[in-house]
C-alpha cells in the first residue's frame, strides 16, 4: 500500500509501530524521496504536523482490536482530513455505516456520522489474507465533513458525552437513560416536541434528532441553573 501511494508522487507519511516493518519501509525512501517513515504509534501521531498546512487523505489496514481508538484519534483532526480509506473488521464496518432502527446502530455510528459520511465499499473474505484471520473484513471510506457541518453544536465533547448517556443501556428508553440529566417528565415533553414517542430509544434517533434532543434538554438545564 505504501509503495502504491508513494508512486503517485504525493507526500506520504507512513506510520508504523512495528520496528521491523518500519525498517523495511525505510528502504522505500531511497526510491521515493516523497516518502517519510514515522516509527511510532498512530494513537500518538500528530496529524496536523504531518499535514503541514495541506489537506490529508488517510489509508490503512487498522489493527482490529483498536479500530475505535484510532478513529477517535483521527476525528480529532477532522478539519484537516478529506477522506479516510481503511480495512477493518466487517462487524465494525457495519456499525460505522448503520442507520437508525438497525441492530448495529449505536454510539460508534453516531460519532462516525457526526464527523464523516461513511460507506462500506467492499467486503473482503477472510480467505483473501495469508494467514486468514478469524473474521471477515471490509473496506470503508469516510468522507468529510459529516453531520456536524449542518448542526449548531457549541460543544462537540459535551454532545458526545450526552450520546454515550443515551446509549448507556441500549434496550432502555431515553427517559430512563437520561434520568441523571433531566426528569422523566421533562424528557417526555422534549421528545413530544420533537415528534417522537415517549418510549423512544436512542437507537431510533438520527444524529440530527439526538442533537436536537441534547440542545433542548441542555437549554432547559442551563435555564434552571441560571434561575437557581
QUICOR-V880732 format. One line per field, one symbol per residue. phi: phi as a letter, one per 30 degrees, with the letter a starting at -180 (. if undefined). psi: psi as a letter, one per 20 degrees, with the letter a starting at -180 (. if undefined). burial: b if it has 24 or more other C-alpha atoms within 12 Angstrom, else e. A space follows every 50 residues. Layout:
# QUICOR-V880732
phi = ???
psi = ???
burial = ???
This chain:
# QUICOR-V880732
phi = .dddddddjddbcccbdddddddddddddddbddccccdlcddcdcdddd dhicdbccbacdeddbededddddddcedcccbbbbcbdeededddcdce icdddaedddddddcbcdbddaccddddcbddddbdbbcbccccdcdddc cccdbddddddddeddcebeddddeddcedcadeddddddddddicddcd cedccdeddddddddddddddddddddd
psi = ggggghiiiqppoopphohhhhhghhhhhhhniipppnpaphiiqnhhhh hlirqqppqqoqphikgghgghghhikhiipgqpoqprphhhhhhhiqqq jqhipbghgghgighrnqpogppoqhiiqoqprirqrqpppppqrbhhii qnohohggghhgggghjgnhiqrhgghjhihqqggggggggghjkqqhkq qhiiprgghhhggggghhggghgghgh.
burial = ebbeebeeeebbbbbbeeeeeeeebbebbeebeebbbbeeebeeeebeeb eeeeebbbbbbbbbeebbebbbebbbbbbbbbbbbbbbbbbbbbbbbbbb eeeebbbbbbbbbbbbbbbbeebeeeeeeeeeeeebbbbbbbbbbbbbee eebeebeebbebbbbbbbebeebbbbbbeebbeeebbbebbeebebeebb bbbbbbbbbbbbbbbbbbeeeeeeeeee
